[in-house]
């Protein structure tokens, strides 16, 4: 009896030694979960790839190819995604164009000029812009922003820039009376991505060593010359990273854009006409898609969106990481 | 000669003035741009508070929606749906998020750790509508119908990166001495993690949960293809029916999560596009509720974090 007891104790001991007092199962669990998170990322791409098989096989690359007469015809099961690709790219690029100077200005103000007591509340307020739900932006967009801002600005742009040859093709009007247009989508996107660009580039500026500023000022440069000729070139790749992160956000933004862009497949290249984006066609038609091919083509649009944002994110992280590495302090991203 | 020197001198002064003027103009421009960016923030907040505030009342919170075109009624179904879906999302996202964060904080430089942090970054950049398509393909298609479950899973994917990253950051802030002391006393790694590191970082971790929840609660796009919307969704009725039929708690819970549910952002999106003015008014009220929830969570968690970091610095 004594013997058996001691042997069972030693068995427990060896078992416990094998598990290292529970550490092996613990490590196994956290490794497993971490691997699952990685698999989740791959699964998103994989699932969309599998589910979009119908369209990929039937239309191939012509689904995405640029075309002057796009054919999006759920009734006859013919789908081409070019107008949505174009709408997404155009609205996002213009949003970046508007948001970059504003975001940079905010970042400069917050990191270089602003008194310390004002810095935190101001940063918060700018970041709150990113916290407001997208549908609330959309509702405000439809009832306030479109009639009060976009429609008048659109008419003005059509009358001025629209008359210039070449450039004018981007601003041929007239803007729809409601104001729902690509211009509206670009402007809403601008508001929504300003916080991203401002926050990331502020962190980039904060990470630049003080010696750079001191050296520039000791040479007699003014504050602005220091910013423009020293800080911005120094943080260039970090700022580029901020722009790309903002672009990624703009490309995938759905609800607000869907509510103000006017949702029209036709419409040429002009900013002042109603359009469509990749995200908004999915939001509008997915629940009502009846045929398998229709669903498949919407999922393929989602797949393209996934791949684009994936590549942009990788690029942006790499750029911001490079800035963080070359400076002694860590840039927080 | 002296004339020439004078010219150079004057030129210098002029250039100096020019540089100073440029400096002043550009610096004030950055301040102006900051103010300009805050205009929409206050415009939206004030407008939503005024429009929503005048349309909000008790009925709004306790009644189901009435049929189109009728006045009155509320958005009880949407409120309950949002609670169900965000609860499910928290359930799916928090445990794995915390465990993965333990790994990322403990082994940041192993190949798995690097890949994990990279995937977290990528996941946080995936558009929410794409996550919705994923949840549709992975859950709605195999199950054969839309459900709150699928919506919860989609929102969980959206919450996951935020949770992993904030938890990881907070775990890293715990002084190494605490960890070493626990291990030195003979506590195994898992016990050190769960009963020393986690409690020490818990307030920061919980603020991370709240921020992630606030973001998920305002998401609309992924719910379009997962929960779909259901204006007759009424938890009270399901529970009463279940109790009368003497069903188990699990069966009742399953019947709640296994059917299409409504949600506040979804209701807002649908109401905003309807021609009936009373629906649009309700949309403003929904916007007010959503916005207040998100803003309050954001402001309070930030205040809390700031207070704590100030304490720990002092």
Boltz contact constraints between the chains, C-beta under 6 A:
constraints:
  - contact:
      token1: [A, 21]
      token2: [B, 188]
      max_distance: 6.0
  - contact:
      token1: [A, 22]
      token2: [B, 188]
      max_distance: 6.0
  - contact:
      token1: [A, 22]
      token2: [B, 190]
      max_distance: 6.0
  - contact:
      token1: [A, 23]
      token2: [B, 188]
      max_distance: 6.0
  - contact:
      token1: [A, 23]
      token2: [B, 189]
      max_distance: 6.0
  - contact:
      token1: [A, 23]
      token2: [B, 190]
      max_distance: 6.0
  - contact:
      token1: [A, 26]
      token2: [B, 190]
      max_distance: 6.0
  - contact:
      token1: [A, 30]
      token2: [B, 99]
      max_distance: 6.0
  - contact:
      token1: [A, 30]
      token2: [B, 102]
      max_distance: 6.0
  - contact:
      token1: [A, 30]
      token2: [B, 103]
      max_distance: 6.0
  - contact:
      token1: [A, 33]
      token2: [B, 96]
      max_distance: 6.0
  - contact:
      token1: [A, 33]
      token2: [B, 99]
      max_distance: 6.0
  - contact:
      token1: [A, 33]
      token2: [B, 100]
      max_distance: 6.0
  - contact:
      token1: [A, 34]
      token2: [B, 100]
      max_distance: 6.0
  - contact:
      token1: [A, 34]
      token2: [B, 103]
      max_distance: 6.0
  - contact:
      token1: [A, 34]
      token2: [B, 112]
      max_distance: 6.0
  - contact:
      token1: [A, 34]
      token2: [B, 116]
      max_distance: 6.0
  - contact:
      token1: [A, 37]
      token2: [B, 100]
      max_distance: 6.0
  - contact:
      token1: [A, 37]
      token2: [B, 119]
      max_distance: 6.0
  - contact:
      token1: [A, 38]
      token2: [B, 115]
      max_distance: 6.0
  - contact:
      token1: [A, 38]
      token2: [B, 119]
      max_distance: 6.0
  - contact:
      token1: [A, 41]
      token2: [B, 119]
      max_distance: 6.0
  - contact:
      token1: [A, 41]
      token2: [B, 122]
      max_distance: 6.0
  - contact:
      token1: [A, 41]
      token2: [B, 123]
      max_distance: 6.0
  - contact:
      token1: [A, 44]
      token2: [B, 134]
      max_distance: 6.0
  - contact:
      token1: [A, 47]
      token2: [B, 134]
      max_distance: 6.0
  - contact:
      token1: [A, 47]
      token2: [B, 137]
      max_distance: 6.0
  - contact:
      token1: [A, 47]
      token2: [B, 138]
      max_distance: 6.0
  - contact:
      token1: [A, 51]
      token2: [B, 137]
      max_distance: 6.0
  - contact:
      token1: [A, 102]
      token2: [B, 33]
      max_distance: 6.0
  - contact:
      token1: [A, 102]
      token2: [B, 37]
      max_distance: 6.0
  - contact:
      token1: [A, 105]
      token2: [B, 30]
      max_distance: 6.0
  - contact:
      token1: [A, 105]
      token2: [B, 33]
      max_distance: 6.0
  - contact:
      token1: [A, 106]
      token2: [B, 33]
      max_distance: 6.0
  - contact:
      token1: [A, 106]
      token2: [B, 34]
      max_distance: 6.0
  - contact:
      token1: [A, 106]
      token2: [B, 37]
      max_distance: 6.0
  - contact:
      token1: [A, 108]
      token2: [B, 30]
      max_distance: 6.0
  - contact:
      token1: [A, 109]
      token2: [B, 30]
      max_distance: 6.0
  - contact:
      token1: [A, 109]
      token2: [B, 31]
      max_distance: 6.0
  - contact:
      token1: [A, 109]
      token2: [B, 34]
      max_distance: 6.0
  - contact:
      token1: [A, 125]
      token2: [B, 38]
      max_distance: 6.0
  - contact:
      token1: [A, 129]
      token2: [B, 41]
      max_distance: 6.0
  - contact:
      token1: [A, 131]
      token2: [B, 294]
      max_distance: 6.0
  - contact:
      token1: [A, 131]
      token2: [B, 298]
      max_distance: 6.0
  - contact:
      token1: [A, 133]
      token2: [B, 218]
      max_distance: 6.0
  - contact:
      token1: [A, 133]
      token2: [B, 290]
      max_distance: 6.0
  - contact:
      token1: [A, 135]
      token2: [B, 220]
      max_distance: 6.0
  - contact:
      token1: [A, 135]
      token2: [B, 265]
      max_distance: 6.0
  - contact:
      token1: [A, 135]
      token2: [B, 268]
      max_distance: 6.0
  - contact:
      token1: [A, 135]
      token2: [B, 269]
      max_distance: 6.0
  - contact:
      token1: [A, 136]
      token2: [B, 287]
      max_distance: 6.0
  - contact:
      token1: [A, 136]
      token2: [B, 291]
      max_distance: 6.0
  - contact:
      token1: [A, 139]
      token2: [B, 272]
      max_distance: 6.0
  - contact:
      token1: [A, 139]
      token2: [B, 283]
      max_distance: 6.0
  - contact:
      token1: [A, 139]
      token2: [B, 287]
      max_distance: 6.0
  - contact:
      token1: [A, 140]
      token2: [B, 44]
      max_distance: 6.0
  - contact:
      token1: [A, 144]
      token2: [B, 47]
      max_distance: 6.0
  - contact:
      token1: [A, 191]
      token2: [B, 40]
      max_distance: 6.0
  - contact:
      token1: [A, 194]
      token2: [B, 37]
      max_distance: 6.0
  - contact:
      token1: [A, 222]
      token2: [B, 19]
      max_distance: 6.0
  - contact:
      token1: [A, 222]
      token2: [B, 23]
      max_distance: 6.0
  - contact:
      token1: [A, 223]
      token2: [B, 23]
      max_distance: 6.0
  - contact:
      token1: [A, 224]
      token2: [B, 23]
      max_distance: 6.0
  - contact:
      token1: [A, 224]
      token2: [B, 26]
      max_distance: 6.0
  - contact:
      token1: [A, 224]
      token2: [B, 27]
      max_distance: 6.0
  - contact:
      token1: [A, 248]
      token2: [B, 125]
      max_distance: 6.0
  - contact:
      token1: [A, 252]
      token2: [B, 127]
      max_distance: 6.0
  - contact:
      token1: [A, 254]
      token2: [B, 129]
      max_distance: 6.0
  - contact:
      token1: [A, 254]
      token2: [B, 221]
      max_distance: 6.0
  - contact:
      token1: [A, 255]
      token2: [B, 220]
      max_distance: 6.0
  - contact:
      token1: [A, 255]
      token2: [B, 221]
      max_distance: 6.0
  - contact:
      token1: [A, 279]
      token2: [B, 129]
      max_distance: 6.0
  - contact:
      token1: [A, 282]
      token2: [B, 129]
      max_distance: 6.0
  - contact:
      token1: [A, 283]
      token2: [B, 221]
      max_distance: 6.0
  - contact:
      token1: [A, 283]
      token2: [B, 224]
      max_distance: 6.0
  - contact:
      token1: [A, 286]
      token2: [B, 225]
      max_distance: 6.0
  - contact:
      token1: [A, 287]
      token2: [B, 224]
      max_distance: 6.0
  - contact:
      token1: [A, 299]
      token2: [B, 133]
      max_distance: 6.0
  - contact:
      token1: [A, 302]
      token2: [B, 130]
      max_distance: 6.0
  - contact:
      token1: [A, 302]
      token2: [B, 133]
      max_distance: 6.0
  - contact:
      token1: [A, 305]
      token2: [B, 127]
      max_distance: 6.0
  - contact:
      token1: [A, 305]
      token2: [B, 130]
      max_distance: 6.0
  - contact:
      token1: [A, 306]
      token2: [B, 130]
      max_distance: 6.0
  - contact:
      token1: [A, 309]
      token2: [B, 125]
      max_distance: 6.0
  - contact:
      token1: [A, 309]
      token2: [B, 127]
      max_distance: 6.0
  - contact:
      token1: [A, 310]
      token2: [B, 122]
      max_distance: 6.0
  - contact:
      token1: [A, 313]
      token2: [B, 122]
      max_distance: 6.0
  - contact:
      token1: [A, 313]
      token2: [B, 125]
      max_distance: 6.0
  - contact:
      token1: [A, 317]
      token2: [B, 121]
      max_distance: 6.0
